[in-house]
Amino acid sequence: MARLPVTIRDMHLGDVEAVAEIEAEAFADAWPPSAFLDLLSHGYARLRVACEGSGEIAGYCVLLRAADEGEIANICTTLARRGCGVGAQLLDDALHLADTADVAAVYLEVRTSNGPARDLYGSRGFELVGRRRQYYQHPTEDALVLRRVRPVRSPA
């Protein structure tokens, strides 16, 4: 499938309904809209959406920060946009935000069975650092904990 060009921007209150629909479509244990609304009011969270030229939201990413560590708490695209590079663009955006904020390491969890996501994360320098047994429900499955350490910047 061809790479879908999107514009990535901060999530707004008006985006929450569409984001929650994408979340519910993708996950059996989906976050409720209130979770996104709550995170929008916190400075430690960056919520970003990928918009198609029509303005339709094709995906979203939630990046959390504490001190010099970050976590990609959630990243998802619409089912219709899977395999179109939207997730990769959202991930690259989140990593750029983390790098420019001097976040030393970014963590995330991924289902053991999610090969495409694991491949994407591996291509961006994420490495396996742990496993959370029976972390996911519906179906029950382990989560792999991955970490990406900020690349060393070359002197200017």
Buried (B, 14 or more C-beta within 10 A) or exposed (E): EEEBEBEBEEBEEEBBEBBBBBBEEBEEEBBEBEBBEEBBEEEEBBBBBBBBEEEEBBBBBBBBBEEEBBBBBBBBBBEEBBEBBBBBBBBBBBBEBBBEEEBEBBBBBBBEEBEEBBEBBEEBBBEEEEEEEEBBEEEEBBBBBBBBEBEEEEEE
